[in-house]
Amino acid sequence: PPQLCAGCSHRDSYDALNLALEGYPQRLVSSDIGCYTLGFLPPYQAIETCLWMGASVGMAQGAAQAGFHPVVAVIGDSTFLHSGVTPLIDAVAVNVNMTLLILDNSTTAMTGGQPTIVSSASLESLVKGLGVDPAHVRLLSPIKKHTEENARIIREEIEHRGLSVIISRRDCIQQLKSRKKAEA
C-alpha cells in the first residue's frame, strides 16, 4: 500500500497527534486530499474522514457544533490556501470548538512539488489576520525529538474551548532532496 515517504514531516505530526488524542474514547479527525491523507493508513490510522479539498475544516466545524469533542481538522498548506481559508473564516465567526492542524511542508507535494501561493512565513500571519486568537495559533517543529512536546501543545489546543490553529512546519523531504541534488 502507499505510505508517507521515509523522513516525511507528516509522520512526526501524526505521531504527535495520535499521542495527544490518547485517552479520548471518541474523536473526529477529518482530512482532505493530499499526501497527508496517507495518515489514514497504518501505522497512523489517525484520520476518520476524507472527502475533498477544504472539506476537513467544514466537517470538523459541523461535528463540533453538534457537540462532538475532540474535533481536529488536518489539512496541508497548499490545500488550506486553495480551499481551506473560506471554511476557516466561518469557524472564526462562530469561534467553534475545534482544532485545525495545518501540515505545512512548503510545497504542493502530491501533484509534483509546485510552490505554494503563500510562503510558510506568511501562513501564520494569514491565519491571525482571519481573526483566529493569536494565543491559539501555535507552531510545531515536527521532528521525532519533539514528539512529546508537540503532543502536549496539540492536547492543550484540543482542550481549549474555542477555535485553535496549529501549524506543523517542516519542508517536504522530497523537495529537500531535489534542491540538494540541483545544488550539487
N, C-alpha and C positions, 0 to 999 in steps of 0.2 A: 504493500500500500504506500501511497505518497506520505512523505513526512517532512517536517521542518528541517532545513539544512543544518548540518553539523556546524556549531558555532553561532546559530541564529539567535538574535536577542529575544525573539518571541518565546523561545524555550525557557529562558530565565524569567520572563514576565509571567508565563503560565505556571511555573513552579511557585512563584511568589503568590499569585492569585489563588491557586489551589490551597496553599498553606494558610492564607488569610481566610479562606472560606471553610476551613475545617471547623467542625462543631455546629455548623448550621444544618439542621435536618432537611430543610428545603431552601432552595436558592434558584435564582434565574440568572443565567449568563447568556446574553444574546450577542450575536456576532453578525458580521457582514461577509461579503465575498472578497477574498484576498488570500495571500499566502498564510496569514494568521488564522484562517478558518481551519487549518490543519490542527489547531488546538482542540478540535472536536475528537480527533482520533487518539488512540493510545500512544504514548503513555499518559497524555494530559487529560483527555476527556473532560475538558473544562467548559465546553460550550453546549448549551441545550438547544439553541435555535440559530438558524441562519437562513435568511431569505434573499435579500437583495441589498444593493449599496445604500447605506443610510438607514436601513430597517432596524438595526440594533438599538439605536437611540430611541426611536419612536416606540418600539416594542417594550423596551425597558421602562420608558415613561408610563405606558399604559399599564403594565404589570404593577409598577409602584403605586400608581393612582388607584388601582384596585385593591391595594393593601398588602401586596406581596413584599417580603423583605427577607434577605437582601437581594437587591437587583443591581446587576453590573452589565453595562453595555461595553463590548470590546469592538474597536474599530481601528483601522490603520490610518496613518496620517493622510495619505492621498485620498482614501475613501472618505475620510472626515471632511476634507476640503471639497471634494466632489459633491457629496450629498448628505453629510452628517451635520453641517452647520445649521441648516434650517430646523431640523427637529431639536437641536440643542437650544436654539432661540426660544422655542416653545417650552422646553423644560425649564429654562431660566425664568420665563414669565410666571410659572406656577411654583417655582422652587421645589420641584419634585424630589422625593426621597430616593435618589438613585446615584450610582457612581458610574461615570464614563471613564473608561480606560482607553486612552489613545496610544496605540503602539506605533511609535514614531521611528521608522528606520530610514528616513530621509530620501525615500525613493518610492516609485510605483513598481515594486519588486515583481509582482506576479505576472505583469504583462510586458516585462522587458527592461525594467530599470530606468524608466523615464524619470526626469526630475519632477518633484512636486511643485505646485504653483506658488507655494509659500514656504520659505525656509523654516527649518526646525526652530531657529532662534525666534522667528515671528509667531510661531504657533501658540506659545504661552500668552503673548500679548493679545492675539486674536481671541482666545478663549475668555480672557479677562475683559476684553472690550465688548464681548457679547453680554456681559453682566454677571458672569459667574463670580461669586465672592472670592476675592484673591486669597483669603485664608484657606480656601478649599480647592485651590489649584495647586497641585503638588507635582514635583518631578521625581522620577525614579531613574536610577542607573541600573539597567537590567544585566547584571553580571552575577555569576554564582556566589561570589563572596558577599554580595549584598542581599541575598535572597531573604534572610530573616528580617532584615531592616525594611526591605521593600514590602514584605508581607505585613509587617506592623503598620506601615503607612497605609496600605490598602485597607487593612482592617479598621484603622481609625476613620478613614473616609467612609467606609461602609456603615459604620456606627453613627456617623454624623447624620442628623435628621434634617436632610435637605440635599440639594444638588452638590456634587463634588466632581471634579475632573482631575484625573491623574494622567500625566504624560510620561510614558516609559520610553526613554530616548537612547537609542544606540544604532549606529549605521548598519545597514544590511551587509552581512558578511560577504555575499556575492559581489556587491558593488565595491566593497573594500578590496577584494581580490582583483577585480578588474582594474581598479585605479592603480594598484601597486604594480600590476603587470604592465600597464601602459606607461608608468613612470620608469620602469626598468630598462 
